[in-house]
Amino acid sequence: MKKVFLFLVLTSIGFSIIFFSCKKDQPNLGNEDNETIAIEKYGEIHNEVLDLYYKKVGLKGTQSLDEKIKYIDECLSQVVDDIEEGSFASIVNSNQFNVRSNIELISNSENDFETGSIIINELYDNNQITENEREYYYTILNTYEIYSSNLATLKVKLQEIENTILFDELITQFEKNNLLKVTSISISSVEYWELDTKNLTTKASIPSWIAKDCVGAVTSVQTGLTGYATILFGPVGGAITTLGAAAVCSAIE
């Protein structure tokens, strides 16, 4: 009888080991990362898209919003293999979650900082943004406002904010991912205009547009738009909206 009991115990332990080993090997679907583009690459891609945009259009006078969307759509598909031409235009023109309206508001804004604050408040009031995210976005926007005439210092300050986000243990990974997409684009954009080998800007013009792509990125990552885009175009949908919205908003007149 003791032998039978011992056999049952050992058998039970064996099944338990197999069960938990299999369970451990299974992916955690609830936390599975659906990103197809590494977050730290967002800024680099954003700059490549802008570079291609200006090679296509130069400074041919004022571009209409539809023209900007068309050209940025083409550039996105040429820079990122996984993005199909027409996908960004399709998302924007659907105006889901007011994406087109927000892009138009940001593009036409004469005060990036004021417009950004309004959008951040609306996102918070609509429960599309957490208090942690709101505070960080305010900090980013205030940093732009203070240092917009000194791009080298602005870049350093934005990098400091990015490092703070990376090591902030009080925010969730979801919040962190959203914030880091914005900082990646913001820092790379500042680097792009800091070099300004195309002589597209003057120091006097910098404050009028410098934060547009940052605010554009915020509106895309903080609404249900990325989820909507993912349903249409798969995991790359979120990247399409964030990169596209940022690039269109920062395409100067």
Summary of the structure (lengths in Angstrom):
residues: 253
radius of gyration: 22.5
end to end distance: 88.2
largest distance: 93.3
contacts: 791
relative contact order: 0.16
helix: 77%
strand: 0%
